[in-house]
Amino acid sequence: MAGDRIAGRGDELDALGSFLTDIRSGSGRALVLRGEPGAGKSTLLRYAAAHAAPARVLTATGAEPESGMAFAALHQLLRPVVGLADALPDAQRDAVRAALGLAEPAAAQDRFLVSAGVLSLLTEAAATDGLLCVVDDFQWVDQASADALLFAARRFDGDGVGLLIGTRDVAAARQALRALPARDVGGLDAEGAREVLAARAGITPEPTVVELVTTATGGNPLALHEAAGLLTAEQLTGRAPLPDPLPVGHGVAGIYGEQIARLPEDTRTALLAAALAGRGDPRLIRAAATRLGADPDALYAAEAAGIVDLLSAEVRFRHPLIRAAVHAGATPAARRAAHRHLAALLEEADDRDRAARHRAEAATGPDEDVAAALAAAGERARARGGYADAARTLARAAELTPDPGSKARRLKDTAAAAWLGGHPGRAQTALAAARDLAREPVLLAELAQIGGRFELSSGNAAEALRAFLAAAERAAAHTTETDGSHEQGDAATRRVVLALLADAAEAAAAIGDTEAAVRIGRQAADLTGPTGSPLVPADAFLRDVLTGMGALYEGETRRGVPLLRRALAGLPDDGHDGRDGGDGHDGGDGENAAARLLWAAAAASLLGESDAAARYGARAGRVARVSGMVGTLPVVLENAATAERMNSGFALSAALSEEGLALARETGLDNSVAAHLANLAVCAAVRGREDDCRAYAHEALAIAIPHRLGLRAGVASYALGLLDLGLGRFDRAHERLTALTSAGPGAGHPVVVWGSTADRVEAAVAAGDLAAARAATDFLGRWSADAASPRSRALLARCEALAADDGDAIALLRQALDLLGEDDDQDATTYDRARTALLLGERLRRDRRTGDARSHLRQAAEAFHRMGAGPWERRARGELRAAGETTGAARPAALETLTAQELRIARLVAEGVSNRDVAARLFLSPRTVEYHLYKVYPKLGITSRAELARLLR
């Protein structure tokens, strides 16, 4: 390298120059440099770091000994800017500080909450002149750090943050980095090789020699550099023959191995301590060398040989291949001895996690003390959100555990951590191993529950249902056998039974299996507290919901309705969501609070109260966001998005589903993917986006049908019928919507049949099938018989109007509008009011009452326009024209001009949420929120938060 020039890398330097220019101009960029060891990736990374000014530079290098330590690489990278964490939203700040070991986690961290905090911290660091993050040897970066960095990289927007990664071209790294742009750093051509040889040897090599050496090394710059040092001047200039074979025949690692073997024994011992220590801490390495009987000053000989650089705060190997060569050249006994001494020194320094790992490496067989220390380290990693690394640590702890029962529990914990860390294959392997060892009934039930949750999240819901029910029956049988002789264990088992029944009910609901729901309700009804005492309120709530739902599906409304009403009445009001009420409701546990609200939404749906169901679903979404529950968030967002759709917020519903879809894909939750796709299909249908609707629906069905997800299959099929209805294809709409009523479990769902009834009635009437319309209206009357909400009664009146004789229709439609006017949330009823007003206007126009018709049709057209419901707006404006009113082409609805991200931000800001809290809830940085708001205001033609609130109200 001469000055700023790197031999043979002109194209790479040009790419890095453009990369740095983009960062300085405020763009977010990521780039991967990929190649074999010695290809020159690190040299290119150093070049970029040296030329990044005025942008700030942060660096980290993966180290093989620390590849299993959660957040080790992030600790390196973020250490210079950790003081900026105080500017982050509270939840993100606490998550980042806990991940970096600067604070104790308040509760188990969600890995995406940590990732969002990392994104925010990087954007804070980039605030002035931009930021370049350089991560070398990514193939050895711990999984938790890798997850956080890649999460951030996918969300760099106008933040001026760049992530530059160097990695070996190995399968795992290629898979992890597949979403980022990459450049392959290959071997040099003959001209580049000549420059390297000349620079190293100080002479100009002969062209034939250059060609031979380039071929032998594959143009690898490091191999060329080492070869130049091994060849004489005569050989390089062609005056003496080259050795045969060339000295690089065994690769660069072989050369390093030979160099190390020639060093004094004390030097090799000190190098081994350095190779195994991980972070290159000079004091630790020198102390370990001393305990191993070596002179720590022997490292100077390694420095003189060009093996290491001895810096004030680090012993750094000149290349990772040298570290590998040191490791390979030591005997297993020598490596174990070094690990033992390193563990002892780290224990003395109270570095429990690293000490536990070294003790594990020194172990020669099962050892409970070592296993327990390692399991504790894994639990600490999991508490900080490093699930994948925790899984590897817990798996090793299980290997070292002598007792089969304890080993099974650690394998269970391994499975759960691996699943949360995004490694389902590892999770299933650990779960299978745990099942082979487990004998204790509660543990067996817990294993069955975990396996069922895996299946329900990403597999066949029917298989999950079978697993949950079988486990619940086994656990219940064990409770009966104990007959209260061990009260504490009996109570624990009963809670496991209730949890399994709840999971089974969730699976049955996903499938649409009402017979299973009846069976679950009967089993839940028999559950009581220890020795017949009442259940705690949270458990009593769940039992009432399961029992009440089962009773309604069985047709026993007199028993089911009061149970569901009691359960709903016992919920805290909106202002207490997520708080600890001290009454057994676990109010302070965001996950439990969100789960209860989702059960409340399901109960309200069965009572025929779609408005109440929507409110509970929206509340669950808010609780999940405030609690930082990103792992659960995709599932909660399914209900929150559905709630917005049911409350006329189609644009926001689609935005929530796009967010949920992205998170579900990132976490491997295939069944949640199907749910969000199905909801997006309905939103697209309402808005007349035919191609989008079909694409979303067909992708949802491709997952839902084989996975037996009747609810998602039903919603996707409903979307296609609604699309046809809105576009005036009434016969096709009638056919599609009628088919929903005969789709069995796994292909359809009773709730979808209920929810689509009003559309089914309208399609049947338009298609000329009045008998079908009346049958559907009768069905809705039976389903809604116990509904107390005005909206439910309004929908029934609307259907009765369509199925009634003409003389009664107008009165019934007016009654429906009056009932909708009684609803406490008028914004939520906008869609239903517009649909009802459209039908009333059409009836009035046909009765030649055009004056009366025009006001209703105008209100409908304007409401459809605000919602972006294009097909319905066109129908209303067509009716207006037929009624004698001229209407011009409407401008696009303001909200339709916003992106999904902008809409999510705008809605929260309109609710009075601060930028910091918006960032926390949407897992963004505060600066990203500001950036989007800067674009939202001019799009909407406003200048203040107050105007935004008025517009979105």
Secondary structure as UniProt FT lines:
FT   TURN            3..4
FT   TURN            7..8
FT   HELIX           10..24
FT   TURN            25..26
FT   STRAND          29..35
FT   TURN            37..38
FT   HELIX           41..50
FT   TURN            53..54
FT   STRAND          56..61
FT   HELIX           64..66
FT   TURN            67..68
FT   TURN            70..71
FT   HELIX           72..78
FT   HELIX           79..87
FT   HELIX           90..99
FT   TURN            100..101
FT   HELIX           111..125
FT   TURN            126..129
FT   STRAND          131..136
FT   HELIX           138..140
FT   HELIX           143..153
FT   TURN            154..155
FT   STRAND          161..168
FT   HELIX           171..176
FT   TURN            177..179
FT   STRAND          182..184
FT   HELIX           190..201
FT   HELIX           207..217
FT   TURN            218..219
FT   HELIX           221..230
FT   HELIX           233..236
FT   TURN            237..238
FT   TURN            247..250
FT   HELIX           251..261
FT   HELIX           265..277
FT   HELIX           282..291
FT   TURN            292..293
FT   HELIX           296..298
FT   HELIX           299..304
FT   TURN            305..306
FT   STRAND          308..310
FT   STRAND          315..317
FT   HELIX           320..329
FT   HELIX           332..348
FT   TURN            349..350
FT   HELIX           352..362
FT   HELIX           368..383
FT   TURN            384..385
FT   HELIX           387..399
FT   HELIX           404..420
FT   TURN            421..422
FT   HELIX           424..437
FT   HELIX           441..458
FT   HELIX           461..482
FT   TURN            483..484
FT   HELIX           487..511
FT   HELIX           514..525
FT   HELIX           530..532
FT   HELIX           537..553
FT   TURN            554..555
FT   HELIX           557..569
FT   HELIX           574..576
FT   TURN            577..578
FT   TURN            587..588
FT   HELIX           590..606
FT   TURN            607..608
FT   HELIX           610..626
FT   TURN            627..628
FT   TURN            630..632
FT   HELIX           633..646
FT   TURN            647..648
FT   HELIX           650..667
FT   HELIX           670..686
FT   TURN            687..688
FT   HELIX           690..704
FT   TURN            705..708
FT   HELIX           710..726
FT   TURN            727..728
FT   HELIX           730..739
FT   HELIX           740..742
FT   TURN            746..747
FT   HELIX           750..755
FT   HELIX           757..766
FT   TURN            767..768
FT   HELIX           770..783
FT   TURN            784..786
FT   HELIX           790..803
FT   HELIX           806..821
FT   HELIX           827..829
FT   HELIX           830..846
FT   TURN            847..848
FT   HELIX           850..867
FT   HELIX           870..882
FT   TURN            883..884
FT   HELIX           894..897
FT   HELIX           900..910
FT   TURN            911..912
FT   HELIX           915..922
FT   HELIX           926..940
FT   HELIX           945..952
//
